[in-house]
Amino acid sequence: LERQLDVGMLYASYSTGFRSGGFNSRGTTPNTVGPYDSESVDTFEVGARTQFMDDRLTLNLTYFSSSYSDKQEQVVTAGDGSFIFDGQPEDCGGPTCTFVFNAGEVETSGVEFEGSFLATNELLLRVAIGTLDAEYDKFDYAGLGDIANVAQVTYAPELTAAVGAEYITDMMGGEIALSANFKYTDDSWGRTDWATYNPTYGPDVLIDSFETLDLSATYTMALGDGELRVRVYGTDVLEDGGRIA
């Protein structure tokens, strides 16, 4: 649904989708190979897209809510045969077994704000803020019980934010573009075996919050039938980056 306004529009939408089932490429036994079924998601979204001051100021606001069912989850168990699956010991020939089950029911919701302002013909300012609330309604741990009360949704920071600026002007017969972008990412959980995880003794799977700052300067000018472009840039110049694994 969409409603046009003098300054933009309001909208609401509902969508549904799925991720196909398949087989676990890390499986070492018939049970760990799978197969597993599709997961599905239903999403509701409502928002506004607006422009003011002769389109120099853009303000966008979005609320979303998503419900995942039959969510595909990695379940890691002991691999020495001490774990009983479907009435039989599961011996993977190593310290762990990795299953993929349709174990999860997850609810997520959040608000996103985006804004940009063309302060002058040369200077563009941008800002974006997003919140995310994600939690399990159900997490069936290999048929042994629901661990939704202790399981954490992985890689789901509660807050993300970014501010940026771009300045473009003529210089020495060409064009110089200066850009700066700063981004903040809240802490989030990595992946672990939530059925046995003990936050006191580890492992440390909480990914700390981090900031990144990217800077660049690009000079462009026509040169014969082509173009000369020189760029100097730095990524994550604060060296605070995020943990990969």
PyMOL commands that set and color helices and strands:
alter all, ss='L'
color gray80, all
select helices_A, chain A and resi 30-33
alter helices_A, ss='H'
color red, helices_A
select strands_A, chain A and resi 2-5+8-19+39-52+57-85+88-118+123-131+133-139+159-171+174-185+188-189+206-207+210-223+226-234
alter strands_A, ss='S'
color yellow, strands_A
deselect
rebuild
show_as cartoon
